[in-house]
Amino acid sequence: MRGWGPPGRSAASPSAPASPAGRYPAPRRAPLWTCLLLCAALRTLLASPSNEVNLLDSRTVMGDLGWIAFPKNGWEEIGEVDENYAPIHTYQVCKVMEQNQNNWLLTSWISNEGASRIFIELKFTLRDCNSLPGGLGTCKETFNMYYFESDDEHGRNIKENQYIKIDTIAADESFTELDLGDRVMKLNTEVRDVGPLSKAGFYLAFQDLGACIALVSVRVYYKRCPSVVRHLAVFPDTITGADSSQLLEVAGSCVNHSVTEEPPRMHCSAEGEWLVPIGKCMCKAGYEEKNGTCQVCRPGFFKASPHSQSCSKCPPHSYTQEEASTSCVCEKDYFRRESDPPTMACTTPSPITNVKKGKIAKNSISLSWQEPDRPNGIILEYEIKYFEKDQETSYTIIKSKETTMTAEGLKPASVYVFQIRARTAAGYGVFSRRFEFETIPVSVAASSDQSQIPIIAVSVTVGVILLAVVMGFLLSGSCCECGCGRASSLCAVAHPSLIWRCGYSKAKQDPEEEKMHFHNGHIKLPGVRTYIDPHTYEDPNQAVHEFAKEIEASCITIERVIGAGEFGEVCSGRLKLPGKRELPVAIKTLKVGYTEKQRRDFLGEASIMGQFDHPNIIHLEGVVTKSKPVMIVTEYMENGSLDTFLKKNDGQFTVIQLVGMLRGIAAGMKYLSDMGYVHRDLAARNILINSNLVCKVSDFGLSRVLEDDPEAAYTTRGGKIPIRWTAPEAIAFRKFTSASDVWSYGIVMWEVVSYGERPYWEMTNQDVIKAVEEGYRLPSPMDCPAALYQLMLDCWQKDRNSRPKFDEIVNMLDKLIRNPSSLKTLVNASSRVSTLLAEHGSLGSGAYRSVGEWLEAIKMGRYTEIFMENGYSSMDAVAQVTLE
Ligand code: ACK
C-alpha cells in the first residue's frame, strides 16, 4: 500500500502550464482559444439552480485551490487566466505512453454543511486513445473518483487504500487531433452522488491510471428545498434527506397575521422539490391575503372571519375608522340586529307612527297610514302584521304597496293588533308600535244593516227561511267541506266564527296548500308565508315587473359564455347602473325564436327570484324585457355550480369549510320554506358558490325547473322528477313540501361531504326508487363526521313529519361550527358497512352467488375486502349479519 508524502504544494506551478489536451503530443502551453472557449462555456453554466447549494466550485475560487498531486509529476495545474484575469483551475495529466501510471489528485477538505448526501459535478475533456499514434498499449480512457470522510482538515495524510471509490468516470465524448484543428471543445459533464455522510466533511481524490485528461472544473453541492411561502405558510430552507427516495415532512409556520385550523405541512423530496402540501393558513379576521402575505384591512373595510377571502367595504350605513376591522359600526340612528351577519347593511327604523282606522265592519278592518318622515330610501312596500289580541303565535302578514289596507275574514267583536313596517332597498325597518282595533259585534252590524233596509214582512220571512237553510247545513256538518270561499256568505250569517275555524282546520290538515291563497295581488296567509305564485297573475308581464327591475340593455356588457341553459346561453359580464358601482353579473339569455310560453316560463324564474332577499339565495339584479335578447341578470358567482366545483377540488377543504357551505344552503332553504316556497329541485348542481365559498340556492321556476334538469326523469304518473334527490312521497304521489326539500337537502349534504359523488352511483332510477322504498339509505361518505351523517339520516326519514325542519338544521350546523371538536368523530368503515347491511340487507341478496357479486350489484364492490376480512365470505354468512 502506498501513502502520500507530506502535504505540500506539489501541483504543477502556474508558470509551467499544460494544455487540456495533454503534454503529448499537444503543444505545451494551452492556446488562448482553448481558454476562451472554456471560459465562455463555463461562465454561462456558472449559475446553479436555486435548489443546489455549492460546497465547492473550482470555477469560482479566485486564489489557490490548495489541491495536492501525487506523484508530483502526475496531475498538474494549468495556470491560465480567463478574459477577466481570473484563474482557471484546470488540472491535467497525460502520461499515455508510460507504463504503470497511478497519479492522484487530492482536493482540500470540503465541509458538507450538514448535508448527508452530496453531489459532485465534473467537467473534463479526454483524449481518444485511438487518435494517439503508438499510445494504444498503455493509454486509458477513464479515471477514478474517491472520497474520504473526516471531521476536520487533519485527515489529509491518509493512505490510498483508505479512500472509498465513488465511481470510474468515462467520457461520453473523447477528442482527437482533428477536433483540436477544428477548435471543437468536447467537454464532458458527469455527476455522481455520495451518501449518507456521517462526518462534518470529506476529501475527494481523482486517480489517473494512464489517460490524457484535463479536469476543467469540479463542483460539489448538496440539494435543498428552498424556503417558500405556500398557502400563507413559510417553509424553511430544508436540506434533502440522505436517501435518494426520501420525502422529509416539514412543518410550515403561518405568516404574520394568519391562523390555521389544520397546521400546514409539506414534503421535501430528494430532488429538492416541495411536494404534497397539507393544511393551510388563512389571514385572520381584519386581514386579507396579498402576494403571500396578510395585509391589514384599510379603514372603511372589514373582514369578519379567517374564512372570508378579502376585506370588504363596510355595508351601507356602517363605517370603521380603524385598520384591521372585523366588523363595521352602524352610523348614528342605523342599526343591525345581533343575529345579523356583519355583511348586512345597517338600516334605520323608519317607524310608521300615524296609523288610522278606516271602515270597521264585523269581519274586516281598514287602515291607512302615512309614509315615514325619514325613510332610508324609496319605500318598496309595506308589510302589515296582524293577529287577534293574545293570539300572537298565529298571525297574518299582508304586503301592500299603498298606504292603506283592509284585513278581512276577522272575527266579529274581537280585538286585533296591527303592526306595520316599510321595506326599502336596505331591507326592512322595524315594526311600528302596536295598534289595536276591534271589529264590531254581529248585533250592531245587523242593526245598522236593518236601519238602512225597509222593514217589511217579506224580509223577515226570507230571514227565517235563510236561517232554516243554514241550520240545515250546520246540522249536516257540511260547512267545512263546502269550502270557505263558497260557504262564506251562508256560514257567516249563521255563525260567523265558523268561517274562521273552517279556514284554519283546512290549513292544519294540509299546511302545504295554504300558501297559495291569494287576494287582490296580496297574499293573505296565516303565519309569515309570503311567496306569491306568478301563475296567479293573469298577465305574466305584470308579475315580472312587480318583482323584477327592468334594466336597459345598454347597462350590460356581456363578456363571455359560461354555459348553456334550457332557454339559451348563460354569460358572464358586467352591469353598470347609473349612479351605482359596476358589478360582475351572470346573464341568462332567451334564445331567438322563442314561443310565448317559453318567454313566460323563462321570466317566471325572475318573478320568483325577485321575491327573495337573502344572502344564501341567488340575487336578481333585474331583467331586460323591452329589447332583445330577453335577459335575466343575477349576481355573479365566481366558482359556478357547487357539484362541479367540489369535483374539481376533491379533498381540498376542511370539514369546517364543508359544514360552512352546508350551513349556507340550509339558511337559504329555511328562508324559502318560511316564504312558503317549495324548491322541488334542490341538488348540488343547483347551488352556486362564489369566491368566498358562500353557497346560494338557485334555479327557481315553475313546472320548468324540472323540465330543464337533465337529472329529472318522467315518472309513471307523467311528471318529471330528479329521482335521486327526491323524497319517496314526492315521487309516489307528488307530495312536494318543505319536508321533501329537507330530504333533498340530506342528499345535497351527502354530495358535499363526498365532493360531488353521484348519489347512488350508477344504480338505475328504478333501482333507487325500489331501494329507498325498501329502507335502503346512502352509506356515509368517506371520512364523514358522525354528526353530519346522522343529520343526513334524519333528513331521509320515511315519515316526512319526523324529518328536521330547516331552522333546526341551521341551528344544528351552527352548533357544530361553534364546537368543531364535535366533528372529529368520524363514521368508521365498519359502521358504514353495517348501515349498508341494516338498510340494504334485504335487497335480493339471495339472487347472488358471491358476496363480491352482490356488493358489485349494489355498487358497493369496494367493501368486499372488509366483508372477507370479517369472515362474511358467503351470502349465507351475510344473511346472518345483524346491526350489532
Ligand atoms: O357550473 P357552472 O360554471 O355554473 O356552469 C353553469 C352554467 O352557468 C349554466 O347554468 C353557470 N352559472 C349560472 N348562473 C351563474 C351565476 N349566477 N354566476 C356564475 N355562474 C353561473 C353555472
Boltz pocket constraint, residues with backbone or C-beta under 6 A from the ligand:
constraints:
  - pocket:
      binder: B
      contacts: [[A, 562], [A, 563], [A, 564], [A, 565], [A, 570], [A, 585], [A, 586], [A, 618], [A, 634], [A, 635], [A, 636], [A, 637], [A, 638], [A, 639], [A, 640], [A, 641], [A, 642], [A, 644], [A, 688]]
      max_distance: 6.0
